[in-house]
Amino acid sequence: MIYTITLNPSLDYVMMVNELKNGETNRSQAEKIYPGGKGFNVSRILNEFGIANKAIGLAAGFSGLEIDRLLNEKGIDHELIFMAEGFSRINIKLKGSEETEINGAGPKADAMVIKRLKQILDTMNEDDTAALCGSLCQGIDSSTFASILSLLKSKGVRLIVDMSNEALLNSLAYEPWLIKPNLSELCELWKRPIHSLNELRDAMMFCSQRKAQNVLVSLGKDGAVLLDEQQRLYYCSAPAGEVKNSVGAGDSMLAGFLTAYMQSQSYEKALRMGVACGSATAFNDDLAKLKQIMSYYEGLNVRSLNADESRLAEIVE
């Protein structure tokens, strides 16, 4: 079973605004509400492929109840652990010529919530995959997060980490099967800018040397690069298209990568499907549908990085 774990989910309130004027009353042209959270997005794409999965998340208050309702509406198998106080954060996404986001802080997890979370994790075994996605909620400090990672490692779970900053750095010691930073997050992890192909390779090796088994780096409109557990580098460019939506593109990439790898045990096919999923979501108003994904997948090619160094060098410079 695949478990997606979202420790700080949100209710995403998306507003279409032609032009945002600071200091004035602005009116939207349309609004939509989604269950927000990187793990939930991964689960939605896994569902498109018919891959069995369960979404685990923390929630609170009226907004947590709405997240629960929306997950049920979308047919996502899930378990939310509710906190006694506060409410799940509400993130405002303003979409127009540019995208502006205002993300809430979220509630604070208490000892009982963390205990229940660990009880769920303790039921997992070596046949399971756990994807830790997004930010940490208040109440889960570095020590508590380390205990969560340690528990998952002790159960033999295949661990995926799609987080950033300190949480991602601290996870490396627990030998995650896959990490998925974007280029900016990789720079933060490496603590220096990336301007060349050699620097990109060195930054990915930095993660590998600290026990990340596979490193998948999303490059936005330019596709993605993979350093696999055999130290092989692969690159897949993204298809051309009009970007309508940046929310969930990276999560879609992760879901596609995981789906294709489970079905083929091929990192090349996994990278290809990951880029197809991420692109399909970026070119859509919402997360991608299977038909859209497969239409992009057919036109993509994965190449050894050595065969495409000049192209990739242009991307990271």
N, C-alpha and C positions, 0 to 999 in steps of 0.2 A: 504494500500500500504506500502511496505517496501522501505525505502530510505537508501542507503548507501552513506555516506558523507566522501569524501577523500579531506582533506584540503592541502595536499602537495604531489600530485601524481608525477609520474616519468615515464620516458621512460627507461625500464630495458633492458640493453644490456648484454645478457648472452653469455659468451665465454667459450668453452670447452678447457681446457689447461691440458695436461697430467702432466707436471711438470713446476712449476713457479720458474724461476731463477731471483732473484733480481739483478739489475744492468746490465742485459743482454737483448737482443732483444728476446722476446718470441712470438711464433706463435700459434694461436689457431687451433684446428681441426674442429671446427664448431661454428657458431654464430646464435643466435636467438634474436628477439626483441619482447618485450611484453609491453602492457600498464600496468605500475607498480602502485601499490597503494593497500593498504589493503582493502579498500572499493570496488575497482574494482574486486579484487579476490573473495570477498564475493558475489558480484553480479553474477560473472561467475558460481559459484557453485549453487546459487539459481536458475539460468537459467537451470542448469542440472536437477533440480527437477521440472521445470515448474512453479516456484513460481514467480508471478509478482513482479517486483522491478524496481527501477530507481536509477541510480548512479549519484550523484552530485559531482562535483569536480572543483577545481581551476586550471587554465592552463595559459600558456603564450608562445608566440613565435613559432618557427618552430617545436620544440619538442612537444609543446602543440597540434599543428595541427596534428602531427603524432599520438599522443595519441588518438585524436578524430577519426582519420581514423581507427585505430586499434580497437577501441571500436565498431565502426560501422561494421567493418569486422567480429567481434565476436558476433554481434547481441545483444549488450548490450544497453538497453534503457538508455539514459544518457543526462545530460545537463552540459556542461562545461562553467564556467564563466571565460572569458579571461581577463587577465591583460594587461595594455597598454604597459608595458615595461618588458624586461627580457625574459627568456625562462624557460619552465618547466625543472626541474632537470633531469639529465641523470645519472642513477645508473649503475655501472659496476659490474657484477657478474662473478667472475672467478671460474669455476668449474673444479675440478680435484680430486686428492686424498683428498684434503681439499677444503672448499669453502671460498673464500675471496671476500669481498664486498667493493666497494668504492662508497659511496652515495653522490650525490651533495647536495648543500644547498637549491637551488630553488629560485624562484622570491619572491618579496615582494608585498603582497596584499595592495592595496590602499583603501581609504574610499569608492569609488564607487563600488569596488568589494565586499567589506563587506556588503554594503547596498543591493546589488543585492542578495547576499547569504541570508540575513535576509528576503528579500521579498519572496524568495522561501520557506524558513522555515515557514514563517507566513501563508502559504496556508495549512499547515498540521493540522491535528486534532487528536482527541483521538482514531480514528480507525487506525492511522498510526504508523509505527515503524521507528525510525531513528537510524542508527548505525554510530556513529562517530568513524572513524578508522584511525590509523596511527599518524603521527606527525603533529604539527602545522606549517604552513608556516610562513615565515617572515612577519611581519605586523600584525599578530594576537597575541597580547600579552595576559597576564592572564586576564586583564580586559575585553578585547574584547571577549575572549573565554567564560568568565563568562556570558556575555550578550547573547551569543549564547545559552548556556545551559539554562539560565533563560527563553528565548523565547520558547524553546522547551518544558520546563516544563509547562509554562503558557498555551500552546496549548494542554496539556494532552497527548502528544506523549509518546509512549513506548520507553524509551531511552536505548540504548546499547552503552557502551563505551569500545573500544578496543584500548587503548592508554597506555602511560607509564609516569613515573616520575610525574612532577608537574601537568600536564594536567589530568592524571588519579586521582590523589589525590584531585584536586579541583573539579572534577566532582561528587565526592561522596555526597556532600551537596545537589545535585539536584536529589537525590533518583533514580539513574539509575536502570532500571529493571534487567540489567545484566552487569557485568564487566568481562573481560576475560584476566587477566594477565597470563604470564607463571611464572614458579617458580622464576626465576631471577627477573622479574618485581615485583612479590609479595614481595620479600626480600627488594627491593628498596623502595617499598611503606611502608613497616613495619619498615624500617630502621634498620634491623638486619638480620643476617643469619638464615636460617631454617635448623635444623639438626635432628629434631625428629617429630614424628607424632603429639605430643601435640603442638609443635611450629607451625606446618602447620595449625592445627585447630585454634590456637590462632590468627595467621595472617589473616586467612579468617574471623574470628569473628571480628577482627579489622575493616575490610571493612564493614561487616554487621552492626556493631554498628554505623558506620558513614553513614548509610542509603543506602548502596548498597543492593538491594533486593535479588539478586542471584549472587554468586561468582563462576565462572568457572575457574579453574586453570589447564592449560595444563602442562603436565609433560614430553613432548617429547616422546621418545620411550617407556615410561612407562605408557602412557595413560593420564587420567585426573581425577580430583576430583571436585565435585560440592557441594557447600553449598547452599541449596535452601532457599526460603523465609520463610519456616517453621523450619529453623535451622536443617534440616536433611542433613546428609553427605552421599554422594554416591561416589563410585569409579568404574572406568572401565579401565581395562588394555588394552594395545594396542596389536594388532596381531603381530606375528613375520614377518619380511620381511627385504629386503635390502633397506636401505635408499638411495635414489638417489637425493632427492630434499627437502631442508628445507624451501625454499621460498614458502609462501602461505599455509603451512600446518596448522598454527594456524587460518588463515582466513577461510580455508575450514572447520575446526572444528566449528567455529562460525556459518557459514552458515548451516551446518548440524544440529547443535543444534537448531537453530531458525526454520528450516524447520520442524523437527520432533515435536517440541513443538507446533507449529501452527496447525499441523495436528492431534495431539493426546492429547494436554494439559497435557502430562506426562513428568516430568523432567527425569525420568529414561530412557525413550525412546529417549529423546533429548540428553542426555549424550552419550548414545550408538551410536546414529547416528553421533554425533559430533566426537567421536573417530574414527568411520569408515571413515568419510570424511577426517580427518586430516591424518590418516594412508595411505589412498589411494593416497593422494597427495604426501606424503613423499616417497612412493614406486614408484612414477611415475616421468617421466622427466618434466611433466607440471602439471597443476591442474588436479584433478581426473575427470573421467567420471562416469556417473551414474552406469553403469554395474560393474565397479570396486568397487565403494562404497558399493553397495548392497552385493557383494560377501564377503566383510569383515564384514558388519553389521550382517549377519546371524550367524557368529561365535563368536560374542561378548556377554558378560554378564555383567550386572551392579549389584553390590552388595552394601548393606549398609556398610558404613565404619567400623562399629563395628564388622561386620562379617569378615573383611579382614584387621584388624589393623596390624597384624604381617607382612604381605606382604608390606603394604604401609610404615610401619616404615623402612623397608629395603631400599625403594626407596629414601626417603628424608634424610637418614643418610649419 
